Amino acid sequence: MNNVPDMITPDDGVPTSDQQLRDEMVRELIALDAARSPHVVAAFRKVPRHLATPDDDMAAVYQAENAAITKKDADGVAISSVSAARIQAMQIEQADIRPGMRVLEIGSGGVNAAYLAEIVGPEGLVITVDIEPDVTARAEKFLADTGYDQQVRVITADGEYGMAEHAPYDRVIVTVQTADIPPAWTEQLVDGGRVVVPLRMRGMTRTVALVRHGDRLVSDSVELCGFVPMQGVGENRVRLVLLHDTEGEEVGLRLDGHPEPHADGLRAALRSPRVEAWSGVTLAGDESSEHLDLWLTTALDNLPLLAATPAARKRGLVASASPLGVPTLVDADSFAYRTVRRTDNPDRFELGAIGHGSQGQKAAERLVEEIRVWDREHRRDRAQIEVYPASTPDGQLPEGRVVDRPHTRVLITWP
């Protein structure tokens, strides 16, 4: 293990050790309610995560929301990263990792495996799998440098198939975005065990803690997240249909099983004057719309996500721009997307919709109608996610939004 403390010198000239940076990171994780359990706090206080990305600024590495991209594909899409500490802590808490457990991690990087190894201890086992040889090589080096190489087995393989050789597992933690749950992940999990997975549902990704009940998985925790996409046999990326493609000012729709759009009509609609509809429903300035958005995709059929660059927003092409995309109701050659506006209260924002095209007003009013339903009936509720085998007949599924994938039928329901 590397026992020589690294140091940085801030502007005040007083050296700061990596341990001091870890302690500060942990305080931030506790304040964010990302790290709650004593063993999670202890693991994040101990593992020197900066050794995984030695070329990065060490102070930045220990910021709770900092994610380090370690590899991109030929199109510039990130395919490997060291996730932000907040996301890692959140997933580990969702998984309820305890000493002595056997854990399978799908998607390597080294840091998360070290946290898992620290928690499960010498009586437990961590298997970490990645399809990219250079990623597993980097993970092996980090684990060796930090002394966790005896507790973690690093394997280069397609995570779609799990790792039957070391099954069964008490927990499966997936650190790449996936649109499906391969059978191996469930089959290699003990009954009552948990799989924590960044699951993409109709374009929206949430890290979901799913408990195995026979051949069915049932959620007990759903959190907003962002992850690099799955590679290999299970790769299933969203498709982007550009509505405006001036360099730097791109606007497009992200499709994930949604109907093929009338692209030319929607491009023309985007150039038409906007219309508005407002709900009277407000959010606090620090309140997330994640549960509202999941409700909207449950209630409305053709709801892809509108993606736009900050430059497109600045130019006035759209009123909202989010790296995750904005829920957008498409009606033939028209559309409307969720947005907000300021109110007289500086800490409250009113939810509404902006529409474009001949049916833009109708689409905007339909979005606003569902915003009001959410506020009236589900604002304090959380969605439940259930995952069934793909062969499950409609008649055996509870009422809700069904997302069909090759291996599974994902069901979203609300209390």
N, C-alpha and C positions, 0 to 999 in steps of 0.2 A: 504494500500500500504506500501511496505517496504521502509521507508525513511532513514534508517541508511546506510550511504555509506560504501561499502566494500573497503578495501585497500590492495594493494600488495606492497612489498618493492623490487625494482630492485637492481641490483648489486651496483649502486651508493649510496644506502642507503636512497634515497629520496622516501617517500611513493607516490604511484600513486593510485588515486581513480578510481572506476568503471566508473565515468563520464568522467574522462580524457581518459580512454581506449575507451569509446564510441566515444568521439570526434575524437580521432585518427582513429578509424575504419571508421567513416564517411568521413574523409578527404581521406582515401584510396579508399572508394567506389566512391567518386566523381572523383578521379584521374583515376579510372578504367572505368568511364562512366557508372557505374552500378546504381548510385543514381543521378538523375538529377532534379526531381521535388522538390520544397520546402517542400511539405507535406511529401514526402518520406524521405528526409534528416532529417526533424524534428522528424519523428517517430523513425528512427534508432538512433537518438541522445538521445531519451528518454527511450526506453524500456530496462530494465536491463536483457539482454538475458542470462547472466551468471547464473541467478537463476534457469534456466531450467536444467542445468548440473552442480550442485554445487560441484561435485567431480572432475571436470576438472580444469586445470590450467586457471585462469581467463584471463590472458594475451592472452593465445591461443584462448580462446572463442571469443575474440574480434578481431581476425585476419580475414580479409575479406574472405579468401579462406578456413577457417577452418570449417569442417563439423564434427558433433559429432554423432557417431553411438550409438543409445540407445537400440537397440534390434536386435538380430540375430535369425534365425530359426535353426532347428536341424542340418542343413547342413553347418551352419556357414555363410549363406547369410544374409546380412543386410536387415532388413525388416522395420526398423523405425529409423529415425535420426532427428537431428536438422540441417537443410541444412545450407550450408555456407551463410554468410551474403550477399555475392555478388550475389549468385543465388536467394536468397529471394528478394533482391532489384530489380534485373533484372526482375523477374516475376511480381512483383507489378507494376513496370514501364510499362511492357507489357500490364498489365490489365487496366492501366489508372484508378486507383481507385480514387474516389472523395468523398467528404463529403456527407452524407445522403444516400449512396448506400446500397443495400442489397447484401451481398456477401456470397457465399457458398464455403467453403474450403473442399476439399476431401483429407484426410490425415492430421492427427493432430500432434501436438507437443507442441502447446501453443504459441511459440515465434512468428511464422508467423501470427497467429490469433490476437495476441496483436498488431502487426504492423498494420494489417488491421483495427482493432478496433480504434486505435489511429487516423487513417486517416478518416474513415467514420464518426467518432464522435458520439455524443449521439443521433443524428437523424437517424443514420444508424443502420444496424444489420449485425452481423457476425455469421454464423452457421458453425461449424467445426465438421467433421464427420470422425471417424476412426473405423475400424473393431476390433481393439485390445482393450479390456477393460483396460489393464494396461497402454496403451498409452493415452487413454482418461482421466484416473485417474491422470496421470502425468500432462497432459495439464490443467486439472481443478485446480490442486494445484498451478501450475505456474500462471495461470490467477488470482486466488484468492490472491496469494502472491503479485502480481504486480498491483492489483486493477482493472483488466479488466473483472472480472467475471460477472459484470452486463451488459456488452456490448456484450459478446460472449456466445452463447449457444453451449455446448459441447455434442455431441450425439454419442453413440456407435452403429454403424450400418455399413452395407456394402455400401460403397460409390457408387457402381454400380448403385444404384437406386436413387441417389441424396437424396433430402429431400423435398418431395412435400408439406409437412405440412407448410413450411415457404416460398414456392415459390409464385410469380416468383422472380428471382434474376437478378440483373443488371450485376453481374460478377460471374463466377465460376472459382476458382483457384484450380488446381490439383497439389499436391505435391508428387505424386508417379508416377513412370513410367507406362504407359499404352500402349497397342498395339491397342486400339480401343476407340471409343467414344460412350458410352452407350446412347440410346435414351433419357433417363431421363435428361442427362446433357443439351441437346439441348432443350427439351420440357420445362424444368423449367427455361430457360433463356429467358429474354425478347428479342423480335426481335430488332436487332441492338446491343444487349449485347455481351459480350466477354467471351469466355472460354480460359483460359491459361493452357496449358497441356503439360507435358513432353511426347511427342508422339513418339513411336518407329516405325520406318519405315524401314523394311528390315534390322533390326539389329541396325540401327542408331537412336539415341534418340536426339531429339531437343525439346526445350520448345517453343511451337508455340502459338501465340496469334491469335485466330480464332474469327471472327465476324459473328454473326448469320444473315443470309438472308433467312428467311423462314425455309425450311428443309435442307438448305445448309450452311456450315461453310466455310469462306474464310480467309486465313491468311493475316496479315499485318506486322508480325514480326516473325522471326525464329532465335533462338539462340542455340548454343551448350550447353549441360548440361548433368548431370548424376544424377539419382534418384534411390531410392530403388524401387523394383518392386511392382506392384499392387497385392493385395491379394483378396481372396473371389471369387465370381462368375466370375469376370473379369480377373482373373489371367491367364496370357499367357506369360510364360517365354521363353527365347531363349534356344535352346538345344546345348550343347557342345559335339562335336565329337573329341576325343583326337587323335592326330597324333603322339604324343610322350609323354609318361607318366612317365618318370623317375622322382622320387621324387624331387621336387624343380625345375625341368627343363621342365615343361609341355608346350606343344604346341597343340593348338586345333582350330577347326573352330566353330564359333558361327552361328548357323542356325536359321533363322527367316522366315519360309515359303520358304526357298530355296530348290532346289531338293536334294533328298537323295544322299550323296556323295559316291564315290567308296573309302571307308575308307582305305582298305588294300592297294589299289594302291597309294593313297595319302601318306600313311605312308612310302611306299617304295620310293616314289618320294622325300620326305623330306630328305631321306638318300643319295639321289643322288647328284652329283655336281650341284652347282647353275649356272644359266646363267643370264645375265643382259641386260637390254635395257634402254637407257637414252633419255630424252625428249628434253633437251636444255631449258626447262622451269624452272625458279627458284622462290623460295620463300625467303622472308627476314627471318632473324632469329627469329623474334617475330611475324611472320605472320602465322595464323592458316590455316590448310588444310581443315577445316570443310566444306566450300562451294564446294571445289573440290570433297571431298568424297561424298557429296550429289549428285553432278553431276554424278559421276561415278556410283552410285547405280541407278540413273535415266536412264543412257545410256546402262548399261550392265546387262544382265539377271542373270547369276549365280555368284553373288558377295557376298558371306558371309564375315564375319570378322575373320581375323587370330588373335587369342589371344595367347600371349606367356609371360612367366614369365621373369623377368630381368635375372635370372640365365640361362635361355635358350638362351637369346641373348648373354650373356657373354661367353657362351661356343661356340657360333658361329652357333647354329642351325638355327637362324634367324638373319636378319640384323636389323629388326625393332620390337619393342615391345611397345604396348600402352595399358593402362588399358581399353580403349574404344574399342580396336580392330583395325586392319588395313584392309582396303578393299582388297579382294583377289579374283581374277578371277579363277574359277575352270573350267577345261576342261577335263572331264573324269578322268583319273588317273594322271593328271598334274595340276599345279596351278602356279600363279604368284601374288605377292603382291606389293602394293605401298611402295616405300621407298625413301630416299634422300641420297645425298652425298655432301660433302663439295666442294666448288669451290675455285678459287683463291681469291675471295672476302670473307673475314671472316664473313660477314653478309649475304651471299647468299648461298642457298642450292639448288642443282639441283634435280628435281623430276625424278624418274625413277621407274623401276620394276625389281624384282628378281624372276626368275622362277625356277621350279623344275619339272623333269619328261620329258617324250618323247615329250610332247607338251608345255614344259615350255617356250621355246623361243617364240613360237607363242603367247602364253598367255601374256607374258611380253610385246611383241610388240603391242598387242591389247590394253593393259592398257595404254601404252605410247601414242598410237594414240588418246585415249580419253582425256588424260591429255593435249595434244596439242589442241584438239577441245575446251576444257574448257578455256584454255589460250587465244585462238584466238576469241572465240565467247561469253563466259559467265563469264570471270574473274571478271568483275565488276557487274555482275548480282546477284540476290538473288532468290532462289527458291520460288515459290508460292505453298502453300499447300491448297487443297480444300477437304472437307469431304462431301460425299454424302451418302444418305441412301443405304443400301446394295441392295435394290431392283432396283436401278437405272440401266437401260439398257446401254450397251456399247455405243450405238448410241447417247446417251444423255450426254456422257462425252467428254470433250475436249481431244485433243491428249496429251499424257504424260504417265508417269509411274503410273500404277494403283496397289495399294496394297489392296487386298481384305481381309476384316476382317468379323467376324460374324455379326456385326451391321452396318458396313459402308464400303464404297469404298473410300480409301484415294488416291488422285491424286496429283502427284508431277509434276509441269511444270516449264519451264524457259522462260523468255522473248525472 
